[in-house]
Each structure stands twice: as structure tokens, then as C-alpha cells.
Amino acid sequence: MLSLALIIIGALGIGFSFFSAPKTIEESKEMIADQASHGDSHGSEHATGAANSHDSQHDAKHDEHVFHQMQNKPWSALYVSLIFFLGISLLVLAFYASQRVAQSGWSVVLFRVMEAITANLIPTSIIMLLVILSASVLHWNHLFSWMAEGTFDPSSENYDAIVDGKSWWMNVPGWTIRGIVYLLLWNTYRWFIRKNSIAEDTANDYNKTYKKNYHASVIFLVVFMLTESMMSWDWIMGLDPHWFSTLFGWYVLASLLVSALTVIAFVTIYLRSKGALPSVNDSHIHDLAKFMFGFSVFWTYLWFSQFMLIWYADIPEETTYFVARFNEYKMPFLAMVVMNFVFPILLLINSDFKSKPWFVIIGGIVILAGHYVDFFVMIMPGTVGSLWSFGIAELSSILFFIGIFIFAVFSSFAKANPIPTGNPFLKESENFHYFNIEHEGEESTDHH
């Protein structure tokens, strides 16, 4: 009931945001003028200049550009949440595959939780497919500026020499086909591993089934590392087509991985509180929190590396990316670093705190909010420029995808045994115990 309510409320809000978007250039100019008069709009001075100019061809093109940015606002709000929830589901799948390949013992009792979370990959992939087709085939949105008519035509006034130089990669047919291939590959592994994981429980020759799942996971991790990087270039970096970063795929990976581990911890803590995961103990929560802590540091390292190298080199083609974000998105840009690094480090650095579910939840809420802001700052400047805000469209999109997530995840969890009884490492996972040297005597007694 909660999930359906969230989906309906979110869908209504998304529909309202699309309905409220300007339909004509004149309407967008009136809305900008109204916002500027009330001091509501970020970048109102920039936009009002466009609204008050009528004489030259340049000003007419600028008015059209602002109109497209305003039309992009509901699309962008939907897109940020879509990428965030799709990416989390994908990274949970990748983390799950890594646990199978590493033959990790501690995490086996969490396998059905991770499999359930990856069920969210199906609805988010379908929505992503619709967005891909609406951008490239139907031209319902202007999120990707390089898809505009004339971008690759030297005789057109819209010709872009920089983008044309990348046309071997940045072209509409290739972009569309790659996106469909990514979604198919991810969902194929998800379908295969879920089916065979359940089959392990009742397999006559469980060793054969286990090895089949192992080999499939090895192949998937190779495919994942390639497709995740390319997905980051196509779906996020492609929004700023003149700019590129050679570690962008890693940066996106780190942000999604921290969020995915946090979601695994949240779902695990909730299901354990309801008695659905009797084999999960505080040590499992502790290890999830260690991953949250460790990859928060890793994300910060990549964020600093990308920012520092571009700032130090001071090459105009590169610095424009951060100039736009620092000037027009200063508050979310700086808050994100505090939320994603300072807060989780201070909260989760203590070993004892990692075993306390309510501490993990507090830290996790800030981490998820911070990484949503991270994707907001990655996506919005390239689609809406200085006309960003956080309102009905953004909140409705978050509620919509949370509703889908709850429905998909808990429906999937209910359809299988919560304990993967056929896994050969199950006993090791059930007996997993974190050894803290500070409480050696106490914990050794308890374990005994």
C-alpha cells in the first residue's frame, strides 16, 4: 500500500511538473520575467537578459536555448532520480557478483537481500529504455544538446566542430544501440543468477550449479566494468559534450557503490527487525558499514583527484565544467562533499558504532542524500544551466522511484527462501563473527 501510494503521488507530481513547463518561447519568457520579479530563480539575471532581448538573431537563439532549458526541468528531475535508482540496483548486482567471484563467506546470508534489491533493475531499465527512445528517436526532450539538428552538418549554423570530432562515438544510432545493449546485458545476468541461485537450494548436484553461477559472475564483472564506464560517458558525461574526464567512469562507480552498500544495509536492517533474516547478526551490519566507510573515502579520493588535476592544469576546455558548478551550484556542490565525506567519516570511523543499526541508518540517510545531490550536480548544469531548483518535480521523482523500489524489492524477497540453503559457504556466513581486539575477553566468551 505504501509503495503504490508513493508511486501514485510521485506520478501525479511528475505529471504536474510536465504540465507546468512552458509550451512556447513566449510563455517561457513570461515565466522567467515573473520568477525574476519575485527573486525566485537561480540565474534570473542571465535568464531575464534573454527574456528582454528581441532584436538580434543571437538573442532569438538565446531565448530558444532558455526555453529548452525550462522544458528540460521536469525531464532532468526525472532523469536524476532514474539514473540514481537504476545505478544503485546495478551496483548491488555488481557487488553481489563480486561476492560470488571472491567466494566470500560472510555475505552469503545477505544474498537474497541483494537479489531482491536487483529486482528494481527491471522497472528502472524499462523506464530508462523509454527515456533513451524519447531522446534519440522521438525527440521529446532536449537533454542531450548534441542531438540537435545540424550538429554534425558543417553547412548548418548549429554545426559543432568539437562534437563532430567525437562523432565516431557520439552519434544518435550508436548511442541508442549501446544503451539498449547495456540494459539487455545487465538484465540477462540478473535473470540468470536469480534463477540459478534459487535452483542451488534444491539442486541434486549443487556443486555444478554453484560453479555455473561462479563462472557467470566472472563474465558479468568483466562486462560490467566495460559497460558501466561507457554508460557513464553516454548517459551523464554526454550531457556536457565538450568536456571529458578520463576517470569519470570510476567516479560514477564510486558514488553508486557507496549508495548501493547503504541500501543493502538499510534493507537488511529492516528485514532483520521484522524477523525475516534470523541468521544476520551485528557483525554482518558491521561489515556493511565498513564498506560504506571505505568507499566513502574512495569516492572522496576520486572527487579530489578529478577536481584538483583540472583546477591545477587550468585548461579552459576542462575548467568550464567546474566553473559552472561552483558559480551556479555552489551550495549543493560544497554540501555534497561534507555529506559524502566528512559526515560518514566522523560517524562510522568508530568500530563499535558500525555495529549499531541506528547509527548506520543515520549515516546512511546522509550518504544517500549526499550522493543524490552528487548526481543532481552532475546532470543539471548540462540540461537546465542556471535555472535549477529543487521543487515538486524533483521530490515527486524521488517518491515515484522509492515507491517502485519498495514494490519491486519486497515482492521479490517474498518469492524465495530468505536463506540460500544450497550455498556451500552458508555455515561460515551464519557463524560469522567480527573479532574486536578491544573486547577480546568479552567477545571470545560470547562466541564460545
N, C-alpha and C positions, 0 to 999 in steps of 0.2 A: 504493500500500500504506500509506504514511504517512497519507494523508488518510482512508482507510477505517478505519484503526486509531484515529485521533483521533475520528472520528465515533462508532465503537462504544464507545470508552472514555467519551466525553462523554455519550452516550445512557444508558449504564449508570449513570453518576454522577447524571444528571438524574433518572432513574427512581428511584434510591435516595433522593434528596432528597425527591421527592414521596411515596414510601412512608413515609419517616420523619416527615413532617408530621403533626401531631395530627389525629385524626378527630372528636374531640368536645371540648367546652369543658372537661370534667373532665380529659381527657388533657392538654390544653394547660396547665392549672393545675398538674398534676403535673410536667410538663416544666419549667415556669418555676421551680417550687419547687426542683427538682433542680439546675437551672442556677445559681440564686441561692446554693444551699448550697455549690457549687463555685466561685463567683465567676466564672462563665464568661460571663454575659450582660451586654451593654451595657444600661443602664437596668433592671437587675434590681430595684432598689428600687421603681421605678414599676410594673413588672410583678408583683412579689411582692405589692404592695398590692392589686392586683386579684385575685390568687390567694387571698389570705387574707380577702377580704370576701364575705359571703354574705347580709347582712341586707336591704339596700335594693334597690329596683329599679334605682337608679343603678349600684350595684356589679355587679348582674347584667348590665347593658348594657355596663359596662366590661369584664367578663370576656369577653363575646361579642366586643367590639372587639379585645381582645388575641388571642383565638382566631383571628379573621380575619387579624390581622397575622401570626401564626405560620403560618397556611395560605398566606399570600401569599409567604412567604420563597422557596420554590422557583420560584414564578411570577415573582417580582421578579428573581431571579438570571437566569432565562432571558430575561426582558424587557430587562434592561440590555444583555446581550450581543447580543440580537436587534436592538434599536434601534441599537446601535453599529455592527454589521456591515452592516445594511441601510442606515444613514445613510452609511457610508463608500462603499458601492457606488453610492449615489445621487449623492454629491458628486463621485465620479470621473466619473460620467456627465455631470454639470453642468460640470465643469472641461473635459472633452473637448468638450462643445458650445461652451463659451466659446472654445476654441482654434480651432474651425471658424469661428465667427462673426467672431472677430478676425483670421482668416486668418493666424494665427501661423505663421512658417516654422520656428522652432527645434524645435517639438514634434512634427512630422509623423512622425519615426521612432519616436515613443513611442505613436502612435495604436493600434497593435494590442495594445500592453500595456494601455492604458486600456480598449479594447473588451473584452479578456479579463477584466479586473477587474470590469467591469459585468455579466458573466455571473452573478456572485454575486447580482445583484439578483433573479434568477428564484427560486432556492430560498428566499431570505430573505423575499421577498414572499409566497410560499406559506405559510410559517410565520407571518408577520405576519397574513395573512388568517385563519388558524386561531385565532390569539390574539384577533383582533377579534371573531370569531364566538363564541368561548368566553366572552368577557367580556360581550358585549351580548345575544346570543341564547340561549346555553346556560347562562349564569350559573355557569360552572365556577370562576370566581375573583372576588375582591373588590378587584381592583387599583384600580378607579375607584369611590370611595366614593359618588359622586353617582348611580350606577346602582342604589343600594339601593332597595328597595320603599318607597314613601311619601315620597320626597324632594320630589316636586312636588305632593303632596296636602296642602293646608292642614289637613285634618282628621286627618292622621296624626301620631303622636308623633315620627316620623322626618322631619317636614317641615323643609326647609332654605330659609329665605326668600332667602338670598343666592344660592344655586344656582338657585332658582326665578326670580329676577330675570334670570338668564342663560339661561333655558330656550329662548329663541329660537335659541340656538346649541348649548347643552349639553342635548341630548335624545338618547335612545338611537337612534331611527331615523336622525336626521340624522348623528350621529357615525359610525354603521356605514356608511351610504351614502357619506359623504365619504371614509372610509378606503379603501373598495373603489375609489372613483374615483381617488384618489391613485395607488394601486398599478397600476391599469389604464393611466393616462396615462404614468407613468414607464416601464412595461414596453413599451408600444406604441412610444414613441420609441426605446427601446433596441433593440427588434427591427428597426425600420425602418432606423435608422442603421447597424446592424451589417450588415444585408443589402446596403444600398446602398454601404457603404464597401468591401465585398468586390467588389461589382459595378463599382466605379470601376477596379479593376485590369485588367479586360478589356473595358471599355466602348468601343464604337466612337466614340461622341461623349461623351468623358469630361467635357467642359465642361458638358454638360447634366446629367449625373449629379452632378457636383460642385456645381452651383447648386441642384439639388434637395436635396442634403444640407445645404447652407448655409441655405436657407430653412426646412427642417425644424428645424434647430438654433436659429434665431432664435425660432421659435414655441415650441420647447421651453423656452428660457431664460425666456420670459415666464411660461409655465405653471409652470415650476419655482419661480420666485420667489414666486408666489402659493401653490402647494401646499406648499412647504417651510415657510412661515410657519404655514399652517393646520395642517399635520401636527404642528408643534412645539406649537401650542396644544392640539390634540386628544389627542395621544399622550403628551405629557410634562407640560405645564402643567396639563392636565386632571386630573392626579393630585393636585394641590393646588387644588381647585376654588374656594376662597375668595380665592385670591391671583392676581394677574396682573402682568405686566411688559410694557410696550409695545415693548421691544426684544428680547424673548425669542427671537423667530424669528431675528434676526440673531446672537444669542449662540449658539444651537444650530448655525446655519450655520457660524460661525467655528470652533467646536470640531470639527465634522465635516470641514470643508475642510482644516484642518491635518492631521487624521488621514488623509484621502484622499490628500493630496500625499505624505505619508510612506509610505503603502502603495504608491503609484506608484513612488516611489524604491526601495523595498525589492524589488519585483518586477523592476524594470528592472535593478538591480544584480545580482540573482540570475541573470536570463536572460542578461545580458551575460557574466557569469562562465562560463556554460555555452556561450558562443559562438553563442547564438541571436539576438543583436542586434548584428551586426557594424558597423552604421552609428552606433551610440551611442558617444559619446566622453565624456571627463571634463567637457566643457563642458555637456552635457545634464544630467549629475548635478549640476553646479554650479548650474544654473538651477532645478532642482527644489529644491535646498537653499535657494536664495534665497527661493523661495515658502514653504517651511517656516518659514524665519526671519521673513519678513514677516508671514505670517498668525498666527504665534505672538504677535507684537506686537499685531496687530489683535484677537485673542482677548482678550489682557490688557486692552486698552483697553475692550472691551465688558464684560468681567468687572468692571473697576473702576467703569465708568460705572453699571452696574446696582446694584452694591453701595453705592457712595458716595452716590448720589442717594436710595436707600431709607434708608440709615443717617442721612443728613443731615435728611431730611424727618421721620423718626421717627414715622410714622403706624402705629398698631398693626396695622392690616389688612395692611400691607406688610412690616413688620419681622418678623412672626411667621415668615416664610419663612426668613430668615437666622438668627433666634434658634434655631430648631430645628436648623439645620445647624451652627451654631457651638457649641451646647451639646452635642449628641448625636453630631456627626460632625466634631469639631474636628480630629482627626488627618488624615483624608483631605481635609477641606475646605482646610486650610492647606498640606498636602503637595502638593495639586493645583496650587496657584499656583506653587510652586517648580519642580515638574516641567514645567509647561506654559509657564513664562516664564523664570525665572532660568537654568535649565539650558540650554535651547536657545539663549538669547541669548548666554551665555558661550561655548558650544561653536561656534556657527555664525556668529558675528559676523565672524570672520576669513575673508577671501575665499579664501585658499588651502585652508583646512580644508573648504570646501564642495565641493571637487573630489576629496576623498579618501573613497572609498566607506566605509571602516571608520569614519571619523568621522561620516559621515551615518547609518550604521547605529546607532552608539552613541546619538547624539542622537535618532534616530527611535524607538528602543525606549523611551526615557524619555518621549517625546512621546505615543506610543500608550498607554503605561501611564497617563500623566497624564490623558489625555482619556477613557480608560475610567473612571477614578476620577471625572472630571467628571460623566459620565452616571450613575454609581453614586450620587453625591451629589444629582443632580437627581431621581432616581427613587425611591430607597429611603425617604427620610423620609416621603413621601406614601403609601407602601404598607406598610412594616413599622415605621415610627416608630423608637423607640429600640432595637428588638430586632434591629438589624443585626449582621451578622458577615460574614467572608469565609472560606468553607469549601468543602466538597465541591460544593454547588450552584453557586456562582459559578465555581469553577475548571472544573468539568465543562461548564458552559455555554460558557465561553471555548474549551475544547478542541473541543467539538462544532462551533461555528461556524468555528473555524480549519480544521477538517477539511473542512467544506463549502466553505469559501473556496478551499482548495488544490485540491480536486477540480474545482470549477466553473471556476476561473480558468485552470489549466494545461490542462484538457481543451479549453477554448475557444481558448486560444492555439495549440494544436497543430492546429486545424482550418482555419487560414488562413495565407496568406503573411505572415511576420513583418514584411515591408516593404510598405507601401501604395504599390505601384509606379505606380498611376494618379493619385496626388495631384500637382497641378501645383507644389506647394512642396517636393517631395521633395528635389530637389538642394540647395535652400537649407538644408534640415534636415541633410542629410548633410555639408555643408560648414560647418556652424555651428561657430563658434569664439569662445569668450569672450576678450575682449581685456582683459588686466590691465596697466594702465599701469606698475605697479611692475616688470614683467618685459618691458617693451616690446621691447627688443632681442632677448632670447632667444625670446620667443613669435612675433615677426614672422619671425625666421629659420626657426623650426619650421614656421610656417604656410606660408611660401614654399616 
